[in-house]
């Protein structure tokens, strides 16, 4: 038992190092390709709410597009409180930066820029958690690296890190919960129910509807590992499952308080647009339509089903969990009145399920041959899609047909803009156009350094270590405690 514990400890230490390497490298990438601004009124409204909370201590904001009249005749943002709360720490840090100097060097408002950093930060967190989950599924390091690269470069995960919507945060929190929940099955690991509960609570605050879709499924997965203490031994609060529920319950109370302060009723959610759309129109539109089909905006998911079938043979509990989480999104959002997401890139409501759709592709990569070629070809197609998505400001590139033509393709429109050199949106490009090459290089230095540091450190961590010389044999006296540990 002691030998097993030491081995698990060494693995956990190495896994933690790889986690931080991936986090730093991908954070550098997302900062380098960041836009530094919001793309829809949703982001502006959330930002104004965060500012009002921080500076005025109130949820009320000025009546602008995206706000709704609420309690006492004041105007409030129509979106959940969670994303605004996440922006506040970034705004606090930005308040110590000289706004005039920052603006003169880069041409950016420091507070707005700081608020937009929530996306890159959580995208990097999600990429690092994804790496760990892939390792926990038993994939070799090379396959794990391929899967992480496909997620980051070939799916909506990359554009979602820039757009200011909450879906990248939702995706990352789901990955946090899945990663921690999977450790409960390993006898050599220590469960962290309170941490999982905090992630679940934050998910509730950020997007309550997505929490309602996913947390019951994740709860069933967790309870499967802990049911003896909860049911047979009647130890609810003293169980891992009980400790998991405490932060989630606190978040539900915060949501009720927030709704009461804004709308006068804890049950009122202004963010919802209703569910009256015909199911098959929304379902088909989210999956295979040219306008919003996920197969066009995240091509690697085309191979998810065969990968999932193969994963079922090896890891049934995880395959079932991934399949359920993937299925619930298009089914739930198909009847949503705004299933298309309005002004956004691709099927943004399905984005939280994309990382779970990429993980089973590891089974196909391990097969090699034609299966591996197929996955890599889909990854290359996805890379071309995401390059067009990130290089260009999609809100500026769209034409009038976006609102009237169901066959309109943002992918084509964005690549037309890229080839024409219009609306280029990576922040170094924006800074170069307005403040010259020196300012663009100055901004790029830190993200590039992070990418290089993270990648080099990851290579060093993954490098095989030379076998150590065997220790000389010595007599060992078995003490009572030793016997107890090894029993």
N, C-alpha and C positions, 0 to 999 in steps of 0.2 A: 504493500500500500504506500509506503514512504517513497519507493522508487517511482510509482505512478504519479504521486503528488508532485514530486520534483519535476518530472517530465511535463506535467500539465502546467506547472508554474513557469518553466522555461518557454513553453509554447505560448502561454499568455503574455509573457514579457516580450517575446518576438512579435507577436500579433499586435501588441500595443505600439511597438516601434513602427511597424508597417502601416498601421492606422495613421499615425502622425505624419509619416512621409507622404502618404497619398493625400491627406488633408492639405498639407502645405503646398504640394505640387499643383493640385487641382484648384486651390484657392488662387494661386498665382495665375493660372490659365483664365479663370473666370474674371479676375480683376483686369487682366490684360485685354480681354475681349468684351469688357463691360461697356454699357451705354451711358451710365451715369445720370440717367433721367428716367421718368416714368413714361409709359406708353399709352395709358388709358386713364380715364377719370377715376377709376377705382383706386389706383395708386396715389393720386393726388389727394383724394378724400381721406384715405388711411393716414397719409402723412400729416395732413392738417389736424386730424384727431390727435395724433401723437404729439404734435407741437402744442396743441391746446392743453393736453394733459400735463405736459412738462412745464410750460410757461405760465399757464393760468389755473391749473388744478381743476379743470372742468372738461367734460366731454363735449360741450357745445362748441360749434364752429360757425364761421360766417356762412350765410346761405349761398351756396354755389351749386353747380351741377354735381350731383352725387350725394347731396344732403337731403334730408327729409325733415319736415316739421315734426317736433316731438313734444315732450313734456314742457309745460310752462311756456309754450309758443316758441321755444328756441329751436335752432337747426342742429341736427346731428348727422354724422356719417351713417350711411345705410349698411355698413359692413361690420363684421365682428371686431371685437376689441383686441384679439390676440396679436394680430400683425402690428398694430399700433404700439402695443406693449413691447414687442421685440425691437421696434425701431428706437425706442427711448434710450437704451444704453449707447447706441451709435450716435444719437443726437447729443447726449451728454458729453461724449468724447469730442465731438465736433465743435461744441461750444467753447472749447479751449483753443481752437485754431483761429488764427487771425483771418476773418472772413474777407477783408479787403485784399490782403496779400494773396490768399488762395485764389480769389476771383481774378486778380490781375495776372497771375501766373498761368492758370489753366482755363479761365473763362467759365468757371463753374460756381454755383451756389453751394457752399460747403455743407449746409444742413440738408439740402435735397440730395446731394451726393452721398452723404452719410446714411440717409434713410434707405437709399437704394442698395446699400451694401448687405442688407439682410439676405437678399437672394443669393449672391455669390458665397456668403458665409455658409448658409444652409446647404447649398449645392455641394460645396466641398465636404461638409459633414456627411451628406448623403453618399457621396462617392466613396469616402473612407469606410463608412458602414457597409456599403455594398461590397467592397473588397473583403471585409471580414466575413460577411455572410457567405460569399463564394468559397472562401477557405473552409468555413464550417461545413459546407456541403461536401467537402472532400475533394475539390478540384485541385489539380496540380498548379503550382505557381504560375506557369506560363499561361494556362487556361484562365486563371484569375485575372492576370494582366490583360489578356485579350478581352475578356468580358467587361472589365472596367473601362477599357478604351472604347469599346462599342457603346456602352452606356453614355459616356461623357461626350463622345464626338459624333455619334451616329443616331441619336434619338433626340426627342424634344427636351431632354434633360438640360442640354446646353442652352438653347434659347430661353427655357423657363428660368434659368439662373439670372436672366437679365430683365425680364418683363415686368416685375413688380407685383404680379399676381401671387396669391398665397400658395399655389399648387406645388411649387418647389419645396416650400417649408413642409407641407403635408407629406409629400413623398419622402423627405428626409426623416421626418418623425416616424413614419411607418417603418422605415428601414431600421431606425434605432430600436423600435419595439420588437421587430422580428429578430434582429440580431441578439438582443438580450434574452428574448423568450427561448431561442434555440439553445442557449446555454443551460436551461433548466433540465434538459434531457441528459446532460453530461454529468455523471456522478462526480467527476473530478473538478467541476466548476462550481463556483458559488453563485447562487441566484441573486439577482439584484432587483427585487420586486418594486421597491420604492422608486428606483430610477426609471423603470418601465412605466410606473404609474405617473411620474412627473411628465414623461414624454406623452403619455396618453392624455393627461390633463392639459398640456400645451396644445395638443391636437384639437381638443374640444374648444379651447379658446380661439384658436386660429380659424378653424372651419368646422363648425358644429355638424353640418350635414355630412361631411366626409367622415367625421368621427362616428356618427350614427351608422354609417355604412360599414366601417371597418372594425371598430372596436368590439362589436359582438362576435365577429369571426375570430379575432385575436384572443378574445376572452375564452372562447371555447378551446382554442389551442392551448392556452395557458392552463385552463382548468383540467385539461386532459393530463397534464403533468402533476397536478397538485390535488386531485380529487379525493385522495384518501384522507388527507388532513382535513379537508373542508367537509366532506360528507360522512365518512365512516368514523372519524375521530371527533367530529363536531368542533373543530378548532378553526373557526372562520377568521377571527381577527388575528390569531396567532399564526396563520398560514401565510405562505408567500402570496397567495391569491388575495387574501384580505389586505395585506400591505400594499398590493398593487392598486386596489380600489380606492384607498384613502385620498391620494392626490387627485384622482379622477373625480371623486365626489366633491372635493373642494372647488375644482374648476366649474362643475355644474352650478354650484352656488354662486360663483363669481359671474357666470353667464346670466343667472337670474337677477343678480344685483345690477349688472350692466343694463339689461333690458328694462328693469324697473326705473333706473335713473334716466334712461333715454325716452322710453315710450310709456312708462307708468304701469307696465304689466310684465312680469317675468317670463311670460309665455310668448311674447310677441317677438318675431324675427323679421325685420324689415328687408333683410338681404334676399329672401326668397322671392322668385319671380313667378311661382306657380307651376303646376304640372298639368298642362292641358294639351301638349303636343301629341299627335298620333305616334304610338310606340314604334312602329316599323320605319317611319320616316326618320325619327331621331336615331334609332338603332343602326340602320343602314348608313345614315349620314356620318355617325361617329366612327364607324368601322371602315367603310369602303368607298365613301363618296369622294370625288375629286376635291370638293371644297374643304372637307374636314376629316376625311378618312385617315385613321391612324396608320393604316398600311402605307400611305404615301408620306406622312410626316415623320414616322418612325419605322422605316422599312424592315429593320431586323425582327420586328414582332411577327412578321410573316411566318417565321420558322418556330414560333413559340410552342404551338400545339404538339408537333412531334417531339420536341425537347421535353415538354412536360410529361408526355407519355413515358419517355425513357426515365425521367426522374422518378416517376411513380414506382417503377420497379425497384428503385434503390432507396428512396427516402419518401415513403408514402405520406407521412404526416405533413412534411413541408410541401410536397407536390399538391396535396389537397388544399392546404392553406393558400398557396400561391394562386391556384386555380380559382378558388372562391373569391379572393380579393380582386383578381382580374375580372371575373365575371360580373361582380356586383356593380362595378362602375358604369359600363355601358347600359346595363339593365336599368339602373336607377336614374341615370341622366337622360335616357332616351325620351322620356315623356316631359322633361323639363322644358318650359316654354322658351328658354334661351339655350337649348342644348348645344348650339353652334358656338356659344361663347362670345358672340358679337365681335367687337374689334379686338382680335387676338391672333396668335399664331397657332394654327392647327387645332386639334381637339384638346384644348387646355384642361377640360374637366377629366379627361382620361389620363393625364400625365402622371398622377401619383401611382398608377398601376404599371407604368412602363418599366421601372427597375425590376419588378417582380416578373415581368414578361421576358426580360433579358437573361435572368439567372439560369433558366433551363437550357439556354443555348449552349451552356458548358457541356452538356451531354453530347451534343452534335459535334462540338469542337474536339472532344475526346475521341470520337469515332474516327476522325481523320477522313481522308479521301474526299468524295463528292460532298458529304455532309459538311465538312469543314470549309470547302470551297464555297458552298452555298451561303453559309453564315458570313464569311468574309466578304463575299460579293454584296450581300445585303448591307453589311457594315459600310462598304465603300459607297453604295447608293445613299445610305443615310448620311454619310459625311458630306456628300455634295449638297444634300437638302439642308443640313444644319449650317453649312458655310454660307449659303444664300440667306438663311434665316438670321444669322448673327451679323454678317457683314453690313447688312442694310437695315435701316429703320423701316420696319414693315408698315407702320402707320403712314409714312410718307410715300411709300412705293405703291400702295394699293390704288386701283383705279375705281371709277364710279360703278363698274360692273360687279364689284365685290358685294354690293348690297342687293343686286337684282338678278345676277346670273348664277344659278346653282352649280354650274360647271366651271366657275371662275377659279383659277389656281393661283394662290399666293406664291407658290414655289416658282412658277414661271415668271410672275411679275417681279419677284425679288431678284432672280437671276438676270432679268432684263436690266434692272437697275444696277446690279453689280457690273455687268458688261459695259454699261454706259457710264460707270463711275459716279453714279448719283446716290445721294442719301447714305453715304458710307457712315457707319455707326459705331465701330470700335472706338473706344475713347481716345487712344493715341491718334487715330485718324482725325477725329473731331478737333483735338487740340492742335494737331499739325496744320489743319486748314485755317484755324483762327489765330493761333499764337506761335506758329513756326515749329521748325524741327527740334530746336533745343528744348522747348517745353514738352514736346511729345516724348523725347528721349528721357527727360527727367521723370515724367510720370511712369514710363515703362520700366525704369530701372528696378524698382522694388518687385513688381509682379514677375519679371524675368528672373530675378535673383531667387525668388521663392520657388519658381518652377525648377530651376537648375538645382537648388539645394534639396528640394524634395525628391527629385528623380535620382540624383547622385546618392543621396542617403538611402533611398529605397534599394538601389543596386547593391550598395555596401551591406545593407541588412540582409539581403537575399543571397549574398555570396556564400557558397558552402565554406564552412569552417574546417580547418585542418584537424584531424582527430588528435585528441590529447593523449599523452603517454599514460599508460595504466598506472594507477596508484599501487604502491607496495602493499602486499597483504599483511594485515595486522590482526592480532587477536581482538575480538569484540565481546565485551561482557554484556549480556542481555539484561537490562534493567526492567523493572516492572512497567515503567512508562513505555519503553520500547515495545514490549510485548503487547501492551494495550493499543499502541498505534498500528501495529502490524497484524493485529488479530483479524 
